[in-house]
Amino acid sequence: MKRRTYIYLIIIVACLIYSVSDYFAAMRRSYNMYVEGEYYFRYEATIVNQHTNDDWWATPEAQNTDYSDPKNMLLRTTNVTVYAAGPHDGVCTVCYGDNVIEDFPVSVLKFEGDDAEYFKGSKTYTYDEYISQVRSIVKAKEEKHRLSDKAMCSFEQYKFFMIGFVCIDAVFGFILILLYRAELYNRFNLLLFFAALYSIFFDVISTFLMWS
């Protein structure tokens, strides 16, 4: 009976270690995909245009422009906030509300602080900076569109699973101590068996959700 008890305990501890290590592995995986360019941030920028004076609006070019096209509209306005990513050959992709506009000129975008360098890729976040940036965006729910893929923050979702796992295991541990002290060994071993099964089930499900 003792051998079986030790096996169950080893399973529970191993699952706990795996759960915690998987959380850190998920953070590292997210950062590696950022470094490789698969994940990226969208950076806030302000449009600064020259064609905003009254004289320009009277020109044939202005009158013949289709302003139902969000790109044309943005190219003729100023001080509008957009979110930009993917610069190449002087153009990029910008998000404006629900509109995703390709081939938008970078020259009319103004970034704050070091955002221009991160946007262009001349600077990249360190591991700690990246994790901090993702977490700050997740906390400000209205900014989640700044993440190129929701999977960038999957490690934050996994954290709640891991905390729940640890808390439930702590409850199991407390009850097991009470059963052992009361010398209710049959119930002790039965609960230990279910705790081991729960630990395995949790790790399988959480790993599937994390990596799928």
ChimeraX attribute file (.defattr): number of C-alpha atoms within 10 A of each C-alpha:
attribute: neighborCount
match mode: 1-to-1
recipient: residues
	/A:1	8
	/A:2	8
	/A:3	8
	/A:4	12
	/A:5	15
	/A:6	12
	/A:7	13
	/A:8	20
	/A:9	16
	/A:10	13
	/A:11	18
	/A:12	21
	/A:13	14
	/A:14	14
	/A:15	21
	/A:16	20
	/A:17	11
	/A:18	13
	/A:19	25
	/A:20	15
	/A:21	11
	/A:22	20
	/A:23	21
	/A:24	13
	/A:25	13
	/A:26	21
	/A:27	19
	/A:28	15
	/A:29	14
	/A:30	22
	/A:31	24
	/A:32	14
	/A:33	13
	/A:34	19
	/A:35	16
	/A:36	9
	/A:37	11
	/A:38	13
	/A:39	17
	/A:40	21
	/A:41	22
	/A:42	22
	/A:43	19
	/A:44	20
	/A:45	22
	/A:46	17
	/A:47	20
	/A:48	19
	/A:49	17
	/A:50	11
	/A:51	14
	/A:52	13
	/A:53	10
	/A:54	8
	/A:55	9
	/A:56	14
	/A:57	13
	/A:58	10
	/A:59	10
	/A:60	9
	/A:61	9
	/A:62	15
	/A:63	11
	/A:64	8
	/A:65	12
	/A:66	11
	/A:67	14
	/A:68	8
	/A:69	11
	/A:70	13
	/A:71	19
	/A:72	14
	/A:73	13
	/A:74	21
	/A:75	18
	/A:76	19
	/A:77	14
	/A:78	17
	/A:79	13
	/A:80	13
	/A:81	18
	/A:82	19
	/A:83	20
	/A:84	28
	/A:85	22
	/A:86	17
	/A:87	17
	/A:88	12
	/A:89	8
	/A:90	10
	/A:91	17
	/A:92	18
	/A:93	20
	/A:94	27
	/A:95	19
	/A:96	16
	/A:97	10
	/A:98	6
	/A:99	11
	/A:100	14
	/A:101	16
	/A:102	15
	/A:103	15
	/A:104	19
	/A:105	18
	/A:106	20
	/A:107	11
	/A:108	16
	/A:109	22
	/A:110	16
	/A:111	16
	/A:112	10
	/A:113	8
	/A:114	9
	/A:115	16
	/A:116	18
	/A:117	12
	/A:118	17
	/A:119	22
	/A:120	15
	/A:121	14
	/A:122	8
	/A:123	12
	/A:124	14
	/A:125	15
	/A:126	11
	/A:127	16
	/A:128	10
	/A:129	12
	/A:130	18
	/A:131	19
	/A:132	13
	/A:133	13
	/A:134	20
	/A:135	15
	/A:136	13
	/A:137	16
	/A:138	20
	/A:139	10
	/A:140	9
	/A:141	9
	/A:142	9
	/A:143	12
	/A:144	18
	/A:145	16
	/A:146	20
	/A:147	18
	/A:148	15
	/A:149	14
	/A:150	12
	/A:151	16
	/A:152	24
	/A:153	19
	/A:154	17
	/A:155	23
	/A:156	18
	/A:157	14
	/A:158	20
	/A:159	16
	/A:160	11
	/A:161	17
	/A:162	20
	/A:163	13
	/A:164	12
	/A:165	18
	/A:166	16
	/A:167	12
	/A:168	15
	/A:169	19
	/A:170	12
	/A:171	11
	/A:172	15
	/A:173	15
	/A:174	11
	/A:175	15
	/A:176	21
	/A:177	13
	/A:178	12
	/A:179	17
	/A:180	14
	/A:181	11
	/A:182	10
	/A:183	11
	/A:184	12
	/A:185	14
	/A:186	12
	/A:187	13
	/A:188	19
	/A:189	19
	/A:190	12
	/A:191	17
	/A:192	23
	/A:193	19
	/A:194	13
	/A:195	21
	/A:196	21
	/A:197	14
	/A:198	17
	/A:199	23
	/A:200	16
	/A:201	13
	/A:202	18
	/A:203	19
	/A:204	14
	/A:205	10
	/A:206	16
	/A:207	17
	/A:208	10
	/A:209	12
	/A:210	16
	/A:211	9
	/A:212	7
